[in-house]
Structure formats: C-alpha cells, structure tokens
C-alpha cells in the first residue's frame, strides 16, 4: 500500500450529501460525515499515520512489490461501471483475479440525514484471491480518540458524537488490532463477501443486520438511480463518455438537500508538492456553483439548476453577509457563512505538504465578480420568472442597485490572492455581466427596476475596461488596471458576450496569452512572479483555464488547434476520467480533487467545440454565447 498515492490515483463515490475517495489500490483514504464539509472520519490522504483509512487489498503470497500497473505482486486496475458512480477496483494476482465494488446507496437524497453508508463488496472472478481488510477510522480530522466494541461480524467505533458501524456479510472474520479492525478472507471464483460501513450520530440506532440479497438490491438500485439520472442528459456530441463522467462528478459534489454544489471533494491537497497553497474547497463558492449549474443546464439538468437558484435566492433573503455585502463569496452547503480557518498542525499533509487548513479565511474577501456569476445563473433559468418569482426579482434588483454604487472598487479578485486589493479587470467584467443581464431580464420578464441607472452603469463599466483594462503595450486585456500582466480568467470575455470571439482586440489578447500563459495547450492562470499574490511557491497550469482556452479557440474559428488542445487535455484525466485543479510540470494532477471548476469547463468546451465543428461541416449553426 502506497502511504501517499498520487492525487489522481483515486475514484469518487458518494450519496449526494457526502463522498469518499478510493485509491486505485482499494484504500478509502478520504471520507467526511455527515456532510462534505464535516470533520473527516478517514483522512489518510493528508496523513497516513494519523488520518485513518479503510483498506481492502489483495494479498500475493510470497511476492513483494506490485501496485498500480506493477509487474510483480498485485496489479490493480480501476474503473467505473459505465454511466454510474459505482467504482470497481480489480486485483490481478498470480492466483486469480478479484474485485472490490464500492458504492454509496442513494436513498431520499434531498432529506438531511446523519446516516451514511459505504458498501464494499469483495468478489473473485477467476482463480482464488485472498483479500486483506484494515479499518482504521480517525474521528475529527484525527484529533479525537475512539473506542472499539467488537461482536462477531460487527464492529462499533465510538467517537465523540459520531459512531461508525462495520458489518461483515459472508465469511469475513473481524479481529481487533488495538482500537482498529483487521480481517482476511480467501474467495474462490464466483464467491463474494462484503462489508458495510455506516456512520451516524451516536444517539442513532445501530443499523440492522443485512444480508447478501439486500446488498444485491442496493447495488441494482444505485445503478438504476445513476442510469436514470444520466439518461436525462441532452448532450449527444463527440465526447459523450467524458461529458457524462463530468456531469456525474458535478452531481456527486452537489449537496442534494439544498442544491448547493461544492468546489471540490477535498481539503488540503497542494497546488505544489511541499508547498503552502493548500486550501479547503469543500464549500459552495457563488462563482464556481453558478458556472457549474449553467453547465448542468446546458446538458438538460434544469432541476439541479433551479435548486441552486433557490439556494442562491435564500442567501439574498437572509439579508446580507457578515462582511456587509449582499453576498459572501462562499458558504457552507446549508448557507452558513462562517468558515473560520484553522491550521491542523498535527497532520503532516499529503507528502509533507503543510500546513493543512480546515475552513477558509478567504470567505470574507471582497470579490465583486461573484455578482456577475450569480446574476448569470439566475438569468439563464429556463423560466426565470417561475424560478425566482416576484420577491426574488426584487432581491435581485436590489443587488443591481447596490452594484451601481460599488462596482468601481478594488477587490481581491477571482483567484483569492492574499497580496492586497486591486482593480481587477475580471471583476469589472463580471460586474458588467450582472448589470447587462439585469437590464435584459427586466425587459424579458416585464419587471420593475431602475433600468436607466443599470444601463448607464453597465456602459460605464464597459468603457472603463476598454480603456483601463486594455494595455496598448501588450495589445491585450490585462489582469488589473495599470499593469501589463496577463490573466487567463479573461478567457471568459467571449463566453459571457462582453466581446465577440473574433473582435480584433480579443484575437490580439488570445495571441498574447498563447505566447505567455500557454504551455503545450495547458494554461497558467497568471505569472506569480510578475504579479505577486502574497504566497510562497509556484503552481501548475490551471485546468479550468485550459478548457476555457479550448472554448475561445473554437469560437475564434481556430478549430484544428481547438480540437487538438481539447484531445490533449483529455489525456491528463486520470484513469477514471477525473480531474484535479491543476496539472504539474510532469503531467501530474495537483490541488483538490476532483475539482468542479475543471469538469464544468470541460462540458462548456465540449459543447462549443461540437457546435463549431458541426457548423463548419454544414450540420448546424453556431449559437450565441
């Protein structure tokens, strides 16, 4: 077992309220409960010794070595059951071939519950395989002690206010290992056994006994759930499989009771191995979530888009954020705005990448672009008037009134730099989007509002960007006023309709980015050396920006280059089609994993590229951004 597998060597399972990562060696090394943003039960990914893990691996008697793709010992392979969130880890040994099937049942996902189950089925498909099990929970990010009670085929791990029940089904003799559990079982071809981990509040009843037939029904139900859900996808383009996987990933990272998507499933994974850029992304960013639900709506998932709009309207109805603004940049999935950041100094971090942080101190930053993304999401409702209603419109109009007075302020910008406030061009761009969509919606819905004032402010923002956000020296739009630094966030300009994809200024900006931010079709956010962000170290290319680059190339008519860049970008996906936040210099995935930003941008790029390729072949017409 690798103590710190590569970030990308994982698959994701979940039940739409929380999720878990399982490595390609069969080790569940990340799981929080009862929600995405709750303290961890297993966090071996951040500290193998202190964080805890739940491993089911295969033994290869008398042989050392092996691992993912190894030539000796055990060779492992991992895949998803097609168009589902059921993960299968295969073990190829000299004695036989075994599999572990991992899934989380999805029951009444919109009803808040403290009870979550991970089902792990062991089966041998050829020969004979000996499976080894280790269950080592570590509650509260590894800070809390637990007690073990072992009774035959059932183990109970009692933590502070949380209990984890492990039930063995079939010939799996559980044995104590201090406060943890070990087991081993040999299965011949056609035989199977299972373990079910149920995590719940300590005051809740223990789970009732389960049998093999019930697990078979659970498996059929979860497979049916995902097949039915992805069957609603309207995308029928060239990249069906990877788009479906991205959609399922975004769904897995959406908290069903409120409709709020999180930015990533993990916290603390570094943007540079050994570096300090290790943040907690298990929260709902207004920006990320708004763009994610737009991508989901483009695939036909209007129910998810409308659920988030309801959550967003509730944030406005709550009456403003603690920082005095109408909205905060991020919230917990239930809308709680308090995300105090703490350093978990007892955790070593992935491969020594410390500090490990829980919570996010950037929550109180001023990032004016979020109003553009929020209005963008609301404006793209199928029937916006039905979704937000008259009271929702009034709240949205009040935000636009506020924005008229506040758009011309320096802020921290989209990348949440900790190097001081500046007049970021992207922030102004999205203020323009908010005002522009507000003006359009007032007319489309025949709703009252100070449209002349919104229009005047919108036009003032555009004129300011065209003068102060444009660098004659660089012949490009730049990161912030008074600088010559390029910023890949501005790849959003044609997507939101601020500028046409073939406008000379935009083509010149794209050319400048080609020369400075693009490396073999991969795109850096910006150059930290040219624009200090208040943090030490460097980072990889940002996968969101790489897919936005494909979008921009496609809309600009550079189709061969766009398709080549897109196909190359797909080679950086992991073995089951998932992406982290960044790509490192050797092609390794970096940052929190999987990352919603990356998967939503993949969907957006695939849509645009399909549309433009069809148009060039005379099979359709290009659609407006």
N, C-alpha and C positions, 0 to 999 in steps of 0.2 A: 504493500500500500504506500503510495506516494504521500508524504505528510502535507505537502502543499502542491497539489496538481496545478497545471496551467489553468488560468481563469476560464479559458474556453472549453476545458475538458469536462463540461457539465451539461446535463439536460435539466429542464424545468418542469415541475409538476405543480398542480395547485387545485384549489376548490373555490376560487373566486372571492375568498376572504383572506387567505394566506397562501404561501407557496413554499416549496423546498427545492434545493439543488441536489442532484445526484451525480457524482462523478462517473467518468467512463470506467472506473474500477468498481462501481457498485457502492460507493461510500456517500451516504447522505450527510453532507457537511455544512448545510445551512438550512435552518428552519426556525421561524418565529411563530409564536401563537399567543393570543387568538387572532391577531391581525398581522398584516405585513409590517406595520411599524411597532409591533410589540417587542419586548426583550426576547432574545434568542433562547431556544432550547438546545439547538446544535449550532455551533459556530466554529467548527474545526477549520474552516476555510481561513479564519482570521487568527487562530491559534490552535494548532493540532493538539497540544497537550492540555490546555485549559478550556478550550471552546466546546469540546464534545463532538461526537459523531455517531452515526448509526451505519455500520458497515455490514454488507453481505457480499462476501467474496468467494472465490472458488480456490480450493487447495490443489496444488500439483505435487503430490508426494515425491520427495526425493529430488526435487528440481528447484533451483533457485533462479531468480531473475524474472523476466517477463514484464507484464504491464501492458498498457495500451499499445498494440501493434508490435509487441516484442516477439523475438524469435524463440525464446526459451520460456519454460514455465507456462503461465497462463496468458493467452492472448485475449484481449477484450475488444468487443465492438458494441456500439450503442446506436440505437435508432428509435424513432417514434413510430408507433402504429399509425399508419397513414391518416392524416387529417384528424388527429386526436391529440390529447395531452397525456396519453399513455406511453410511458417510457420503458424500453426494453434494453437491458444490458446483457450481452451474450459473453459467455466464458468458453473459450476453446482450449481444452486441455488434451493431454496425450490419452487420457482415459475416456473422454467424451465431451459433449457439448451441453452446457447448461445455460439457463436464462433466469434473470430476475426481472419480473414485471412490476413496475412501480406506478401507482396512480393514487389520486385523492378523490374519493367519491364526492359528487356534486349533488347535494340534497338541499332544496329550498335556499338557493344561494343568496337571495335578497333578504333573508331573515337573519338578523345578527345572532351569532351563536359563539359560545366559548369552547365548543366541542369540535375538534378537527381530527381527521383520521388519515393516516398514511398506510396504504396496503402494499405489502411487498410479497409477491408470490415467487417461490423458487420452483423451477421445473427443469427436468433433464430431457433433452430431445434426442440425444444419441449417446450410447455407451453408459458410463456411470460417472457421476460428478459428486465430489464432496464439497458442500457449502459450509463456510465458516461465518458465524454471526457475532458481532460485537455491538452492544447498545450502551453508549456512554453519554447520557444527557448531562448537560451543564446549564442549570437554570440561570436566568437573569444575566445573560452575557458571560456566564462562567463565574459570577460573583457569589452565587448562593449555594449553600450546602443542600444535599438531598438525602433522604432515607430510602432504603430499598426493602420491600417486602416481597418475598418470592414464594409462590404457592403452585407447585407443579408446572403447569403450562402457562401460568400468568405471573407477570412481574409488575409491581407498582413502585414507581419512582415518585416520592413525595417531596415536592419543592415548596417554596414559600407562596402559598395561594394557588399553586398550579400542580396538577398531578398528571403524570404520563403513565398510561397503562399499556403494557406489552402483552399481547395474547398470541400464543403459538397455536397453529392449527395444523394437525398432522404430526409426524414423528420428529418434533424439534424439542429436545430436552434442554430446557433453560437451566443454566447454572450461574451461581453468584461469582463475581470477580470483584471482591470488595463491595463497593456500592454500585457496581455495574453488572451487566449480564453478558455471558458468553454462551454460545451453542454451536454444535456441529451436527450436520446430517448428511448422509450419503443417499442420493436418489438415483435409481436406475431409469433407463429410458421409459418415458410415459408416466413416471411418478412425479408428484408435486407435493409441496408443503407451503405454508405461508405464515407470516407474522403480521399482525396489525397493531400499529401504534396509535393510541387515542389520547389526545391531550385535552384536558378540560380543567375547569375550576375545581379546586379541592373540595368544595361543597357539593359538587355534582355527583350523581350516582355513577358507580362504576359501570363500564359497558357490559352488556350481557354477552354470554358466550356466543361465538359464531361458528359456523361450520363451512365445509368446502362448497356446498351448494349455494349458500348465501353469498360467498365471495364470487362465485361464478355469475350470480345475478348482478352483483355490484359491478363486476367487470363489464358485463353486457350493457348495463345502464349507463356507465360513464362513457363507453364507446359510442352508444346511441346518442347521448347528450351532445358530444362533440361533432358527430356526423350531422346531426340535425342542425346544429348551430352553424357550422361552416357551409352547410347546404344553402344558407341564405345569402352567401357571398355572390355578388353580381359580377365580379371580375372573371373574365374569360380570355385573358390575354396570353402572351407568350411565356410568362413566368408564373404560371398558375401555382405550382407547388411551393415556391419560396414565398409568394404573396400570401397563400393560405397559412403557411407557418408563421409569418409575421403577424397576421390577423389573430391567430390563436394565441400568440405570445402577448399581444396587446390585451386580449381578453383575459388571459391569466393574470395580468398585472392590473386589473380593474377591480376595485372593491365593490362587489355587487350591491350591498345594502344601500350605498349612497350613489353609485355610478361614478366614483372618483378614481381615475387611473393614477398609479404611482409612476415615478420616473424610472425606477429600476428596482429589481428584487432584492438588492443587497446594499450593504453599507461598508465603508472602509476599504474597498478594493482600490488599489492605487492607479493613478494615471502614469506613474513611472515607478518601476520596481525599486523599492528602498526609499521612495520619495515621500513628501508630506502632503501631497494633493489627494487626500483620502477622505471622501465626504460621505454623508448619509443621504441616500437618494430614495428612501422608502416613503416618500411623501408625495403629495399632489401639488405639482407646480402648475400655476394657472397657464403658463406658456406651453409646457410640454403636453398637458392634458388637452388643452384647446386644439392643438395641432393634431394630437392623436385621434380625437373624436372626429375631426374633419376627415382624416384619412379613413377612419372606420365608416363614416357616412358615404365616402366615395365608393366603398365596397358594398354599400347597401345596408349597413347596420345602423338604421335610424333609431332603433330602440336604445342602443348604447349612447348614441349622440344626444338624444333627448334626455336621458337620465343624467348625463353630465351637465347639461344646460340647467336642469332643475337644481343640481347641487350648486352650480355657479350662481344662480339667482338667489339661492338661500344665503350665500356668503354676502351678497349685496343687501339682502333683507336683514341680516344680522346687525347692520348699522356701522360698518367700517372696521378696519383692522386696528390692533393695538398701537400701531405707529401713526395713526391719524389719517391714513389714506383710505380711499374707498375699498381697496383690495390689498391683501398681502400677497407677496409673490408665491408663497407656498403654505400649505396647511396639512394637518393630519387628514386621514381619509374621512373622518367624521366631521371635518370642518374646524377642529380645534386649531387656533392659530399659534399656540405656544409650543415652540420646538427648541427649548433650551439645549445648547450644545455642550456636551461633556466629553472629556478625553478618557477612554477606558485604558488606563495605563497598565493594567495587568495583562492585556492582550498584546502579543508580540506583533500582530499584523501579518498579512499574507507575505511570506518570505521576508519577514523583518521590516515590512513597510508600515512604520509607525509615524505619527500617532493614529490610533483607531478612534474615530469620533462617532458618537451617537447623538442624534439631534442635529440641527443645522443652524448655525449662527447667522447665516445669510438671510434668514427669514425676515428680518427687519429692514433689509436693504430697500432702497428706492430703485425700482426698475420700471420705468414708465412704459416699456414695450408691452407689459402684460395686459394693458387695456386694449391694445390693438388685437392681441390674440384672443382675448375674451370676447370682444365685440365680433371678431371674425367668426368665432364659433357660434355665437348667437345668431349672426346674420345668415349663416348657411344652414339654418334649420329648414327642413322641407316646408313646414307651415309654421313659420316663426311666431305668428300671432297666436296659434294654438298652443305652442310650447311655453311661451313666457307670459302670455296674457297681458291685460292692460296694466295691472300693477307691476308686472315685470318690466314692461316698457317704460313706465315712469321711473323705475330704479335705474334702468339703462340710460335714460335721458339725463338723469341727474349726474351720472358718471361723465357723460359727454360735456355737460355744463362745467363740471369740475375740471375736466381735461382742458377746456378752453383757457382756464386760468393757470394751468400747471404744466402744460406740455413743454414750455421753454425753460426747463430746469435741468441742471446737470444731475446725473444719477450714476449708479454702479454698473449699469449695462447688462446685457444678456448673459455674459459669461461669469457674472458674480465675482468679478475681480475684487481683491481686497487692497487695491492700490489707490483708492480715492475716487471721488465722483468726477465725471467729465461729461461733456456734451456729445454723447454717443449718437452717431448717425442712425444706427439701427433703432434706437429708442425713439428717435424722431419719426423714422419711417413707420413704425407701428402706431404711433400717435396719429399719423396721417390715416392709417388704415381704420382706426377706431372712428375718427371723425367722418371719413368717407363712407364707411358702411352705415354709420348712423344717419347720415343725410339720405342715403339710398333707402334705408328701411323706413324712415319717416314717410317717404313718398309711397313706397310699396305697400305699407300697412295702413296708410292714411291715419297716422298717429300724430298727436301734438308734440311740438318741440321747438326750441329756438333754432330753427334750421338756418336762418341767415347768419347767426353767430357761428354755428358749427361750420358752415361753408366758408366763412371768412377765415376761421382758424385753420381749417384744412388747407386752404390755398396758401396761407402764410407758412405753414409747415413745409409744403412742397417747395415754395420759393426759397426758403431757408436752406433746405437740403441741397437744392440745385446750385446754390451759391457757396455756402459754408461747408457743406458736406462733400463738395466736389473739389479735387485738387488739380489745378492746371498743370502742376509739375508732374504728377503721376498720371494725369489723364485718366483718373479713376475716382470713384466714390471711396472715401476713406473711413477709418474706424471712428474717429471723433474729430470735431472741428479743430482746426489749427495744426493737424498732424498730417503726415504722409503715410501712415501705417494702414495697410490693407486688412480687411476683416471679412472672413467668409460668411458671417451672418448676413451680409448684404446680398448673398445669393437668393435671398427671399424677395428681393425687389421685383423681379418679373412675376414671381408666383402670386404675390398679393395684388398685382396690377398697378403698381406705382409707376412702372416704366415698361414699355413694350420690349419683348425679348430680343428685338433686332434694332433697337434705338442705338445710334452711334455711341452715345455716352455709355450705354450698358455694354456694348460689344468691346469698347475700349477697357472698361473695368474688368470684364471677363478675361481679356487678353493680359492685363496686368496681374490678375490672380494666377493665370496659367504660369507666368514667369516666376512668381514668388511663393505662392501658397500651395501649389500643386506638385506632388511628387509621385510620378508613375500612376496618375489618376487618383491618388489619395490626397486629401485636402487638409491642411492645417487650419485651425481657427484663426490664428494670427501669429505673429512672431513675438514671443515674450521678451526677447532681447531688445526689440525695437519699441515695445510698449509694455514696460514693467507692470506686472499685475500684483505685486506685493507678496509673491510666494517664491520659494526656492525651487530649483529643479526645472526640468523640461517636461514635455508631454508628447504623446504620439499624434498622428493625424486623427481628426475628429470625424467619425463615420457619418453622422448627420450631414456634415458639410460635403462629404464625398458624394452622397446621394443627391443633395441639392445641386451639386455641380453637374451631375448627370441630367437633372431636370433642366438646368439652364442651357446646357449644350443642346439638348433635344429641342427646346423651344427656339433656340437661336438657329436651328437648321443644320447643326453640325452632327448629323445623325450617325455617321460611321464612328466618329470619335465618341459620341454618347453611348452607343451600344457597346463598343469595346470597353469603355470605362465601367459601364454597368456590369458587364460579364466578368471583368477582372475583379470588381468589388465583391461579387458573389463568391469568389474563390477564398475570400477572407472569412466567410461564415464558418462556424465550427461544424463539426461532424453531423449535427442535427439541425443546422440551419439557423443558429442563433448568433447574435452579435452583442458584444460589449459596447462600451462607449467609444473606445479609441483603438487604433492599430499602431503597434510599436514598430521600431526600425527593422526588426527581423520578421515582421508579419504577425507577431503575437498580439492577442487581444488584451487590452488594458482597460482599467476602470470598472465601474459597477456593471453587473451582468445579470440577465440581459437588459439592454437599455431601450426604453420605449422610443426615445428620440430617433435612434438608428432605424428601428423597424417601421415607424411611421413614415420616415423619409424614403425608405426602400419602396413602400407602397406608392407614395407620391411619384417617385422617379419611374417606377414600372408603368404607372398609368400614363404619364406624359410621353414616355418613350413609345409605348404601344400606339398611342393616338397619333404621334408624328410619323411613325413608320407606316401606319395604315394610310395616313393622308398622302405620304409620298408615293405610296403604291396605288393611290386612287381608290382606296377602300373606305374612305370616310373623310370627315372634315375635322380640322383642328378645332378644339374647343377653347373658349376664353379661360384664362386662369381664374 
